[in-house]
């Protein structure tokens, strides 16, 4: 195995000093001269016609500089996917959920803006509303969008192989349902932005976004501007988890206000508005039927899912496809069908959240694998190994496993958890369970149909020599991508990490599709590596000319030039370098030629040394409808073992330990990989145990703060053992692929299987509140008594 100097180490994150000292600048830390403050008017009704809007009283208030409604903002429709643009900046004819945007104000102070918003008079005709999937699809139900009859946002119908025949030939057929609840991303930083419109007609939006590129496109489209006149910058961001992966109405309103007033405008969501905006995990209702042979061979899956989508589409089309497509692996399975339905209703729209679309489907299916194993008397771990895909395999829906260390992950958690000693030997009330999962390393295609590169990177060497400046439009949102790219650049160039400076998150720096679908390490990392290799080649070409040594006879490593064979006389180059730096105190005195010297000489010969890199995947997937969703150049995979204690008298569950193994291809920064694994586990535990956005009967969120919406804190985390498995992904930079989202996949089903092992009950509805588990235990005990 090749040795590396920078990657596969435990490098300090390059953003740590700023974050640790409080110098990191987030959107809300920014104040600009002459800045105005914006505020939104949002609907108090879940469903109502807008009869009239009177802004005159708001406009009279001293300090108010602009008031805008749909009249000023226009009616250009936008959204995430062009296949379903169904939003406008402000409601035009009617509002569709509590929180739907109606107007915005810019004023000299925030309190003035809020007061102005309260003075806008809106006359409504309240309409009947629907808040559940069942009510929304009922005959005669109120319709949210005229063009989508029956409130059906999107539906998917797919079959691969012959499911009926597969089930008919099965010895065991199991059907179960799984219900989850809507979740919130619960990031620490609410969305915020500042828009500026300068005298040359350039609009600059600074936003806490995951996707500067997509926001840039949406702003240009909605405001009718040349995209070259729109710049989006991302400062430090306090996490996103998918919810910040598209343009939001606040950003668009802020841009319109800035253009109208010709002054900088700042806007922020409150925590209440974060919940009102939504765009996080859907509520799912899965029904899955799985067939298997007596020897454990999986034969077929029949899958139906209904998605509670809210008022607008957001990522919904991708979500409804992902929900089915990612059950095609990681097991060998010839026959699979899927029927998915995403339904509109009068609640905030749902979108993408960590593990987009696939988390609850995996929770349902992985429980069924344990049920099959129990019926045939096979260890559930062995059942999974028996059916596991291998590197080079392709799923029935055309997802190719170019690297796949799942079997190694299973063995790692087997050993790391002492599975063989514990399974079947736990004391009463204690249980152990396991599950597997996998996820994409970046969506194979852009959200909009395009041949665009998914990422471009520029690396420029400083003209004085020795430092590499890396420019990328990628989105560091706390996951450590900036550090990963700096490490990739340093490794590919052959210089120490401290000689790399990186800037990111600015659309002026190039194209990057952003931080979603676990894409950046593989995709932007690939472009970074190519740019670094481009620069490296230019430097070595100049050395080859100067020293009369073939390029292939030289290398750069740890900041020094290495020669294959005798070292040539480079004294003339050193003399030239020192001449360029008279009076400097750090001139080289090594007996080896340094990269600083070589890069300076390269500049003197060729001018600025600039290398570019780019990436887009090769052709992926099948030709069937929806084949683009789920395709990826690589797939990360993971296995987890959960150990729990269940109080049989109260239903209270304590998670004692999680053992997690994840195949990330090649770990760029080992510490960051482990941190992403732990973060996924934390979010999975929260969704399994207590996360649920609760609404009243008028469509208002009741638990719209982090006191009542319970997320996992450090006090709630069990002991976690992380095991990094490396499989050397051929399509990734230095063999790397995803870890950010795939690690959440096994968490919920591993906990559910452990609860069954501890208490003898299967729970098919999340979250696992003590009340829900208590009633399940009591029902089980009563059934057991009746049959005793």
C-alpha positions in Angstrom: 0.0 0.0 0.0 1.3 3.5 -0.9 2.4 5.6 2.0 1.2 9.2 2.3 2.7 12.2 4.0 -0.5 14.4 4.5 -3.6 12.4 4.0 -4.6 9.6 6.3 -3.3 11.5 9.2 -5.0 13.4 12.0 -4.5 16.9 10.8 -5.8 19.9 12.8 -8.8 21.4 11.0 -7.8 24.7 9.4 -10.9 26.5 10.8 -10.2 25.4 14.4 -8.3 28.5 15.5 -11.0 30.9 14.3 -13.8 28.8 15.8 -12.0 28.2 19.1 -11.1 31.9 19.6 -14.4 33.3 18.5 -13.0 35.0 15.4 -15.0 32.9 13.0 -17.4 35.3 11.2 -20.9 34.1 10.6 -23.6 36.0 8.8 -25.1 37.5 11.9 -21.6 38.9 12.9 -21.5 41.1 9.8 -22.5 44.7 9.8 -22.1 47.0 6.8 -22.2 50.8 6.5 -25.7 52.0 5.9 -27.1 48.6 6.4 -30.9 48.1 6.5 -32.7 45.3 8.4 -35.3 43.2 6.7 -38.3 41.3 8.1 -41.0 39.0 6.7 -44.7 39.0 6.9 -45.9 35.4 7.1 -49.3 33.8 7.0 -51.1 33.1 10.2 -53.4 30.7 8.3 -52.6 27.2 6.9 -54.8 27.7 3.8 -56.5 31.0 2.7 -57.1 33.2 -0.3 -55.5 36.5 -0.3 -58.2 39.1 -1.0 -56.2 42.2 -0.5 -52.9 43.6 0.9 -52.6 47.1 2.2 -49.0 48.3 2.9 -49.8 52.0 3.3 -49.5 52.1 7.1 -46.2 50.2 7.0 -44.8 52.6 4.4 -45.6 55.7 6.6 -43.6 54.4 9.5 -40.4 56.5 9.9 -37.3 54.5 9.1 -39.0 52.2 6.6 -37.2 52.3 3.2 -39.1 49.6 1.2 -42.1 47.3 1.4 -42.5 44.6 -1.2 -45.2 42.0 -2.0 -45.7 39.7 -4.9 -46.5 42.8 -7.0 -42.9 44.0 -6.7 -41.2 40.6 -6.5 -43.0 39.1 -9.5 -44.4 35.7 -10.1 -41.4 33.7 -11.4 -41.7 30.2 -10.1 -38.7 28.5 -8.7 -37.9 25.5 -6.5 -35.2 22.8 -6.3 -35.9 20.7 -9.4 -37.1 22.3 -12.7 -39.4 19.4 -13.0 -41.5 20.9 -10.2 -41.1 24.6 -9.8 -44.1 25.5 -7.6 -42.9 28.4 -5.4 -42.9 32.2 -5.8 -41.1 34.6 -3.5 -44.4 35.7 -2.0 -47.8 34.1 -2.1 -49.7 35.4 -5.1 -53.3 34.2 -4.8 -53.3 32.2 -1.6 -51.2 31.0 1.3 -50.7 27.2 1.7 -49.2 26.9 5.2 -48.7 28.8 8.4 -45.6 30.8 7.7 -46.1 31.2 3.9 -44.4 34.5 2.9 -46.6 37.4 1.9 -44.4 40.6 2.2 -41.1 41.9 3.4 -39.9 45.2 4.8 -36.5 46.9 4.9 -35.9 49.6 7.6 -33.1 51.3 9.4 -33.6 49.2 12.5 -34.9 45.7 13.1 -37.6 46.8 15.6 -38.9 49.3 13.0 -39.0 46.6 10.3 -40.9 44.3 12.6 -43.4 47.0 13.6 -43.9 47.8 9.9 -44.7 44.2 9.2 -47.3 44.2 11.9 -49.0 47.2 10.2 -49.5 45.5 6.8 -53.2 44.7 6.5 -54.0 41.4 4.7 -57.6 40.4 4.1 -58.0 36.6 3.9 -60.7 34.2 3.0 -59.8 31.2 5.1 -60.1 27.9 3.3 -60.4 24.3 4.5 -57.0 22.8 5.2 -55.5 19.3 5.1 -52.7 18.2 7.4 -52.2 14.5 6.8 -51.6 12.3 3.8 -54.9 10.5 4.4 -56.9 13.7 4.4 -55.1 15.2 1.5 -55.8 12.3 -0.9 -59.4 11.8 0.2 -62.0 12.5 -2.5 -63.1 16.1 -2.4 -60.2 17.2 -0.3 -59.1 20.9 -0.6 -56.5 21.3 -3.4 -53.2 23.1 -2.7 -52.0 23.4 -6.3 -54.5 23.4 -9.3 -52.0 21.7 -11.6 -51.5 18.7 -9.2 -54.8 17.0 -8.8 -55.5 14.9 -5.8 -52.7 16.8 -4.0 -50.2 14.3 -5.5 -46.9 16.0 -5.9 -45.1 13.1 -7.4 -45.4 9.3 -7.8 -42.9 6.6 -8.8 -43.6 3.1 -10.1 -40.6 0.8 -10.7 -40.0 -2.9 -11.0 -36.8 -4.7 -11.6 -36.9 -8.4 -12.2 -40.1 -10.3 -11.4 -41.2 -9.6 -7.9 -44.3 -11.7 -8.0 -42.3 -14.7 -9.1 -39.6 -14.0 -6.5 -42.1 -13.9 -3.7 -43.9 -17.0 -5.0 -40.6 -18.9 -4.9 -39.8 -17.7 -1.4 -40.1 -20.0 1.6 -40.5 -17.0 4.0 -42.5 -13.9 3.2 -42.6 -11.1 5.7 -44.7 -7.9 5.5 -44.3 -5.0 7.9 -45.1 -1.3 8.1 -42.9 1.5 9.4 -44.1 5.0 10.4 -41.9 7.9 11.2 -42.5 11.5 12.2 -41.4 14.8 10.6 -38.1 16.0 11.9 -36.2 19.3 12.0 -32.5 19.7 11.1 -32.0 21.5 14.4 -28.8 23.2 13.3 -27.3 25.7 15.7 -27.3 28.7 13.3 -30.7 29.7 11.8 -30.6 30.8 8.2 -29.3 34.4 7.6 -28.2 36.6 4.8 -27.0 40.0 3.7 -27.6 41.3 0.2 -25.7 44.2 -1.5 -26.4 45.8 -4.9 -23.5 48.0 -6.1 -23.2 50.9 -8.5 -22.1 48.6 -11.3 -25.2 46.5 -11.0 -23.6 43.5 -9.3 -25.7 41.8 -6.6 -23.7 40.1 -3.8 -25.5 37.8 -1.4 -23.7 36.6 1.7 -25.7 33.6 3.0 -25.5 30.7 5.4 -26.1 28.3 2.6 -24.8 24.8 1.7 -25.1 25.5 -2.0 -23.8 28.9 -3.2 -24.0 27.7 -6.9 -27.7 26.8 -6.8 -28.6 29.9 -4.8 -26.8 32.0 -7.4 -28.8 30.4 -10.2 -32.1 30.8 -8.4 -31.5 34.5 -7.5 -30.5 35.3 -11.2 -33.6 33.5 -12.5 -36.1 35.0 -10.0 -34.7 38.6 -10.2 -34.2 38.4 -14.0 -30.5 39.1 -13.8 -27.5 38.0 -15.8 -25.9 35.3 -13.7 -22.5 37.0 -14.1 -23.9 39.9 -12.1 -24.9 37.7 -9.2 -22.3 36.6 -6.7 -23.0 34.4 -3.7 -20.6 34.1 -0.8 -20.8 31.7 2.1 -19.1 32.7 5.4 -18.8 30.3 8.3 -22.0 28.3 8.6 -23.4 26.7 11.7 -24.4 23.4 10.0 -27.0 22.6 7.4 -27.8 18.9 7.2 -29.7 19.4 3.9 -32.1 22.1 5.0 -29.9 24.9 3.7 -29.3 23.1 0.3 -31.6 25.4 -1.8 -32.5 29.1 -2.1 -35.1 30.2 0.4 -37.7 33.1 0.2 -35.8 35.2 2.8 -32.7 35.2 0.6 -34.7 36.2 -2.5 -36.6 38.9 -0.6 -33.4 40.2 0.8 -31.9 40.5 -2.7 -35.0 42.3 -4.0 -35.0 44.8 -1.1 -31.3 45.5 -1.6 -31.8 46.1 -5.3 -34.8 48.4 -4.6 -33.1 50.4 -1.9 -29.5 50.3 -3.2 -28.4 49.6 0.3 -27.1 46.5 2.1 -30.0 44.6 3.7 -29.6 42.0 6.4 -32.2 39.3 7.3 -32.3 36.4 9.7 -34.7 33.6 10.6 -35.7 33.3 14.2 -35.7 29.7 15.6 -39.5 29.8 15.2 -39.2 30.7 11.6 -36.7 27.8 11.0 -39.5 25.5 12.1 -42.1 27.4 10.0 -39.9 27.2 6.9 -39.3 23.4 7.4 -37.6 21.6 4.5 -36.2 18.9 6.7 -37.0 15.1 6.9 -40.4 13.9 5.6 -42.8 11.8 7.6 -42.8 8.4 6.0 -45.2 5.4 5.9 -43.5 2.4 4.5 -45.0 -1.0 3.7 -42.3 -3.6 2.7 -42.7 -7.2 1.8 -39.5 -9.3 1.7 -39.2 -12.9 0.5 -36.3 -15.3 1.3 -35.4 -18.9 0.9 -34.9 -21.3 3.9 -31.1 -20.9 3.5 -31.4 -17.1 3.9 -31.1 -16.1 0.2 -33.0 -12.9 -0.4 -35.5 -13.3 -3.3 -37.6 -10.1 -3.6 -38.7 -6.9 -2.1 -42.1 -5.2 -2.7 -42.1 -1.7 -1.3 -44.7 1.0 -1.0 -44.2 4.4 0.6 -46.3 7.5 1.2 -44.4 10.7 1.9 -46.0 13.6 3.9 -44.6 16.5 1.8 -46.0 19.7 3.0 -47.1 22.7 0.9 -44.3 22.8 -1.7 -42.1 20.3 -3.5 -38.6 21.4 -2.4 -36.4 18.2 -2.8 -39.5 16.0 -2.9 -39.1 14.5 -6.3 -35.6 13.4 -5.5 -36.7 12.2 -2.1 -39.5 10.0 -3.4 -37.1 8.3 -5.8 -34.2 7.9 -3.3 -36.7 6.3 -0.9 -37.0 3.4 -3.3 -33.7 3.3 -5.2 -31.4 2.9 -2.2 -33.0 -0.3 -1.0 -31.4 -1.9 -4.1 -28.3 -2.6 -2.0 -26.1 -3.4 -0.2 -27.5 -7.0 -0.7 -27.7 -9.1 -3.8 -31.3 -8.9 -4.9 -32.6 -9.7 -8.3 -36.3 -8.6 -7.9 -37.4 -5.3 -6.5 -40.5 -3.2 -7.0 -41.3 0.2 -5.6 -44.4 2.4 -5.5 -43.8 5.9 -4.0 -46.2 8.8 -3.5 -45.4 12.2 -2.2 -48.4 14.2 -1.1 -49.0 17.9 -0.6 -50.7 19.2 2.5 -51.0 22.5 4.5 -47.8 22.2 6.5 -44.3 23.5 5.9 -42.6 21.8 3.0 -40.2 18.9 3.6 -37.0 18.5 1.8 -33.6 16.8 2.2 -32.0 15.8 5.5 -29.0 13.7 6.3 -29.4 10.3 4.5 -31.9 11.9 2.1 -35.0 9.7 1.7 -33.3 6.4 2.6 -33.2 6.4 6.4 -36.6 5.1 7.4 -36.8 2.6 4.5 -33.6 1.1 5.8 -35.0 1.0 9.3 -38.0 -1.0 8.1 -36.1 -3.4 5.8 -33.2 -4.1 8.2 -35.7 -5.2 10.9 -37.2 -7.7 8.4 -33.7 -9.2 7.9 -33.5 -9.9 11.6 -37.0 -11.4 11.5 -36.0 -13.7 8.6 -32.8 -14.7 10.4 -34.9 -15.6 13.5 -37.3 -17.7 11.5 -34.6 -19.8 9.9 -32.4 -20.0 12.9 -29.5 -18.0 11.4 -27.3 -15.3 13.1 -28.6 -12.0 11.6 -25.0 -11.0 11.0 -24.4 -14.2 9.0 -27.6 -13.6 7.0 -26.3 -10.3 5.9 -22.8 -11.7 5.0 -24.5 -14.4 2.9 -26.4 -11.9 0.8 -23.8 -9.1 0.7 -22.7 -7.5 -2.5 -19.0 -7.3 -3.4 -16.8 -4.9 -5.3 -17.8 -4.8 -9.0 -21.4 -5.9 -8.4 -24.3 -3.9 -9.8 -27.7 -3.7 -8.2 -30.9 -4.7 -10.0 -31.5 -0.9 -10.5 -28.1 -0.4 -12.1 -26.1 1.0 -9.2 -22.5 -0.1 -9.5 -20.3 -0.9 -6.5 -16.9 0.2 -7.7 -15.5 -0.4 -4.2 -17.4 -2.0 -1.4 -16.0 -3.0 2.0 -19.3 -4.0 3.6 -18.2 -7.5 4.5 -15.1 -6.0 6.2 -17.4 -3.5 8.0 -19.5 -6.4 9.3 -16.5 -8.3 10.5 -15.2 -5.2 12.1 -18.3 -4.6 14.2 -18.5 -8.3 15.0 -15.1 -8.2 16.6 -15.4 -4.6 17.9 -18.6 -5.3 19.8 -17.9 -8.9 20.9 -21.0 -9.9 19.0 -20.4 -13.6 19.1 -20.1 -13.6 22.9 -23.1 -11.3 23.5 -25.7 -12.3 21.0 -28.1 -14.6 22.7 -26.4 -14.3 26.0 -27.6 -10.8 27.2 -29.3 -10.6 30.7 -33.0 -9.7 30.9 -33.8 -6.2 29.7 -30.5 -5.9 27.8 -30.2 -6.5 24.1 -27.8 -6.2 21.1 -28.7 -5.6 17.5 -27.1 -4.8 14.2 -27.8 -3.3 10.8 -26.2 -2.2 7.6 -26.6 0.7 5.2 -25.1 2.4 2.3 -25.3 5.8 0.6 -24.1 7.7 -2.5 -20.8 9.6 -2.7 -22.4 12.5 -4.5 -25.5 12.6 -6.8 -24.5 11.4 -10.2 -26.3 14.3 -11.9 -26.9 18.0 -11.1 -30.3 19.0 -9.8 -31.0 20.7 -13.1 -30.3 18.9 -16.3 -26.8 20.0 -17.5 -23.4 18.9 -18.7 -21.8 21.2 -16.2 -18.8 20.1 -14.2 -19.8 19.3 -10.6 -16.7 21.1 -9.3 -13.9 23.3 -10.5 -10.8 24.2 -8.4 -8.0 26.7 -9.1 -4.6 26.5 -7.4 -2.1 29.3 -7.7 1.4 29.4 -6.4 2.5 32.6 -4.7 5.0 34.4 -6.9 7.6 34.6 -4.1 7.6 30.8 -3.9 6.5 28.0 -1.6 2.8 28.6 -0.8 -0.2 27.1 -2.7 -3.4 29.2 -2.8 -6.4 26.9 -3.3 -9.7 28.5 -4.5 -12.9 26.5 -4.6 -16.6 27.4 -4.5 -17.3 24.4 -2.3 -19.3 24.8 0.9 -17.6 24.1 4.2 -20.5 23.9 6.7 -18.8 22.3 9.6 -18.1 18.9 8.1 -14.3 19.6 7.5 -14.3 19.8 3.7 -11.9 22.8 3.7 -9.3 20.8 5.6 -9.8 17.8 3.4 -9.2 19.8 0.3 -6.1 21.5 1.7 -4.8 18.0 2.7 -5.5 16.7 -0.8 -3.8 19.7 -2.4 -0.7 19.3 -0.1 -0.4 15.6 -0.8 -0.8 15.9 -4.6 1.7 18.8 -4.7 4.1 17.2 -2.3 4.3 20.0 0.2 3.5 20.3 3.9 -0.1 21.2 4.9 1.1 24.4 6.5 2.2 25.6 3.0 -1.4 25.5 1.7 -3.9 28.4 2.1 -7.5 27.7 1.1 -10.4 30.0 0.4 -13.9 28.5 -0.4 -17.6 29.2 -0.7 -17.6 32.0 -3.3 -19.2 31.6 -6.7 -16.6 34.0 -8.1 -14.0 31.2 -7.5 -15.6 28.7 -9.8 -18.4 26.2 -10.0 -19.2 23.8 -7.2 -22.6 22.2 -6.6 -22.2 22.4 -2.9 -22.5 20.3 0.3 -25.2 17.8 -0.3 -25.5 14.0 -1.0 -22.0 13.5 0.5 -20.4 14.7 -2.7 -17.6 17.0 -1.8 -14.7 14.7 -0.7 -15.0 12.6 -3.9 -16.0 15.3 -6.4 -14.4 18.5 -5.3 -11.5 16.5 -3.9 -11.0 15.0 -7.3 -10.9 18.5 -8.9 -8.5 19.7 -6.2 -6.2 16.8 -6.8 -6.2 17.4 -10.6 -5.4 21.1 -10.0 -2.6 20.3 -7.7 -1.1 17.8 -10.2 -1.4 20.4 -12.9 0.7 22.9 -10.8 3.2 20.2 -9.8 3.7 19.3 -13.4 4.4 22.9 -14.4 7.0 23.3 -11.7 8.7 20.0 -12.6 8.7 21.0 -16.3 10.6 24.1 -15.6 13.1 22.2 -13.4 13.5 19.7 -16.2 14.5 22.5 -18.6 16.8 24.2 -16.1 18.6 21.0 -14.8 18.4 18.9 -17.9 16.6 16.1 -16.0 13.5 14.3 -17.3 10.3 15.2 -15.6 9.6 11.5 -14.8 13.0 11.3 -12.9 11.8 13.9 -10.4 9.2 14.1 -7.6 8.1 16.5 -4.9 7.7 15.3 -1.4 7.5 17.0 2.0 8.5 20.3 0.3 11.7 19.0 -1.3 12.5 17.9 -4.9 13.5 14.3 -5.0 15.6 12.9 -7.9 15.7 9.4 -9.2 19.4 8.7 -9.3 22.2 11.3 -8.7 21.2 14.7 -7.6 22.1 17.3 -10.2 24.0 20.5 -9.4 21.3 23.0 -8.6 23.6 25.6 -7.1 22.9 28.1 -9.9 19.2 27.9 -9.2 19.8 28.5 -5.5 22.0 31.5 -6.3 19.2 32.8 -8.5 16.6 32.3 -5.8 18.7 34.0 -3.1 19.3 36.9 -5.4 15.5 37.3 -5.7 15.3 37.4 -1.9 18.1 39.7 -0.7 17.7 40.5 2.9 15.3 37.6 3.7 16.1 35.6 6.8 14.6 32.3 5.6 16.7 31.5 2.6 17.3 27.7 2.2 20.4 26.2 3.6 19.5 22.6 3.0 21.5 20.3 0.8 18.3 19.5 -1.0 16.4 21.6 -3.5 13.3 23.0 -1.9 9.9 23.5 -3.4 10.1 27.2 -2.5 13.1 27.5 -4.8 11.5 25.5 -7.5 8.2 27.4 -7.6 10.0 30.7 -7.6 12.1 29.7 -10.5 9.0 28.4 -12.3 7.4 31.9 -11.9 10.5 33.6 -13.2 10.4 31.4 -16.3 6.6 31.2 -17.0 4.9 33.8 -14.9 2.2 33.0 -12.4 1.8 29.3 -12.0 -1.9 28.4 -12.0 -3.4 25.0 -12.2 -7.0 24.1 -12.7 -9.0 21.0 -11.9 -12.5 19.9 -12.7 -14.8 16.9 -12.1 -17.9 15.4 -13.3 -18.9 11.7 -13.1 -18.6 9.3 -16.0 -21.9 8.0 -17.5 -23.9 6.3 -14.7 -27.0 4.2 -14.2 -29.7 2.8 -16.4 -32.1 4.3 -18.9 -35.4 3.8 -17.0 -37.4 6.7 -15.7 -35.8 7.9 -12.5 -32.6 6.2 -13.1 -30.6 9.4 -12.4 -31.7 9.4 -8.8 -29.5 7.1 -6.7 -26.7 6.9 -9.2 -23.2 7.9 -7.9 -19.6 7.3 -8.9 -19.2 5.5 -5.6 -21.0 4.2 -2.5 -20.0 4.4 1.1 -21.2 1.6 3.3 -21.4 0.9 7.0 -22.4 -1.6 9.7 -23.4 -0.9 13.3 -24.0 -2.8 16.4 -26.2 -1.2 19.1 -26.4 -2.3 22.7 -29.4 -1.2 24.8 -31.1 -1.5 28.1 -35.0 -1.5 28.2 -36.8 -0.8 31.5 -39.6 -3.3 31.2 -41.8 -1.4 33.7 -41.6 2.0 32.1 -40.5 1.5 28.5 -37.5 3.7 29.0 -34.6 2.8 26.6 -31.0 3.5 27.4 -28.5 3.1 24.6 -25.4 1.8 26.2 -23.0 1.5 23.3 -22.7 1.8 19.5 -20.0 0.1 17.5 -19.7 1.6 14.0 -17.6 0.6 11.0 -17.7 2.6 7.9 -16.0 2.1 4.5 -14.9 5.6 3.4 -12.6 4.4 0.6 -9.6 6.2 2.0 -9.6 8.4 5.0 -8.3 11.9 4.1 -8.4 13.2 7.7 -8.9 10.3 10.1 -10.2 12.5 12.9 -12.8 14.1 10.6 -14.0 10.7 9.4 -14.6 9.5 12.9 -16.3 12.8 13.8 -18.7 12.4 10.9 -19.5 8.9 12.0 -20.2 10.1 15.5 -22.3 12.9 14.2 -24.4 10.5 12.1 -24.9 8.3 15.1 -26.0 11.2 17.2 -28.6 12.3 14.6 -29.8 8.8 14.2 -30.3 8.3 17.9 -32.3 11.5 18.1 -34.6 10.5 15.3 -35.0 7.0 16.8 -35.7 8.1 20.3 -37.5 11.4 20.5 -37.4 13.8 17.6 -40.8 14.9 16.2 -42.2 18.2 15.0 -45.6 18.5 16.5 -48.5 20.6 15.0 -51.8 21.7 16.4 -55.1 21.3 14.6 -54.5 24.6 12.8 -51.2 23.7 11.3 -49.0 25.6 13.7 -45.8 24.1 15.1 -46.1 23.6 18.9 -42.5 22.7 19.7 -40.7 25.4 17.7 -37.7 25.8 19.9 -34.7 23.7 21.1 -36.2 23.4 24.6 -39.2 21.5 23.4 -37.8 19.9 20.2 -35.5 17.4 21.8 -32.2 16.7 20.1 -29.3 14.6 21.4 -26.7 16.4 23.5 -23.4 15.1 24.8 -25.2 13.9 27.9 -27.4 11.6 25.8 -24.6 10.0 23.7 -23.6 6.4 24.5 -20.1 5.1 24.3 -19.2 5.0 20.6 -16.5 2.9 19.0 -15.7 4.0 15.5 -13.8 1.7 13.1 -12.6 3.1 9.8 -12.5 0.6 6.9 -10.7 1.5 3.7 -11.5 0.0 0.4 -9.6 2.3 -2.1 -12.3 3.7 -4.3 -11.0 3.9 -7.9 -13.2 7.0 -8.7 -12.2 9.0 -5.7 -9.1 11.2 -4.9 -6.5 8.9 -3.4 -9.2 6.3 -3.1 -11.6 8.4 -0.9 -15.4 8.4 -0.8 -18.3 9.4 1.5 -18.8 9.3 5.2 -21.0 12.2 6.0 -24.5 10.7 5.5 -24.1 6.9 5.0 -23.2 6.4 8.6 -26.7 7.3 9.8 -28.3 4.5 7.8 -27.8 1.6 10.2 -28.3 3.5 13.5 -32.1 3.4 13.8 -32.5 -0.3 12.7 -29.6 -1.4 14.9 -31.4 0.2 17.9 -34.7 -1.3 16.9 -33.2 -4.8 16.6 -31.5 -4.4 19.9 -34.8 -3.3 21.6 -36.3 -6.5 20.2 -33.4 -8.6 21.6 -33.9 -6.9 25.0 -37.7 -6.8 25.3 -39.1 -9.2 22.8 -41.1 -6.5 21.1 -40.9 -4.9 17.7 -41.9 -1.3 17.4 -43.0 0.0 14.0 -43.5 3.6 14.8 -40.9 6.3 15.6 -39.8 7.9 17.8 -39.3 5.2 20.5 -41.0 7.2 23.3 -41.3 5.4 26.7 -45.1 5.4 26.3 -44.9 3.8 22.9 -42.5 1.1 24.1 -44.4 0.6 27.3 -47.6 -0.1 25.5 -45.8 -2.5 23.1 -44.3 -4.4 26.0 -47.8 -4.7 27.7 -49.4 -5.9 24.5 -46.7 -8.4 24.0 -47.0 -9.7 27.6 -50.8 -9.9 27.3 -50.5 -11.9 24.1 -47.9 -14.2 25.7 -50.3 -14.8 28.6 -53.1 -15.6 26.3 -51.1 -18.2 24.4 -49.4 -19.7 27.5 
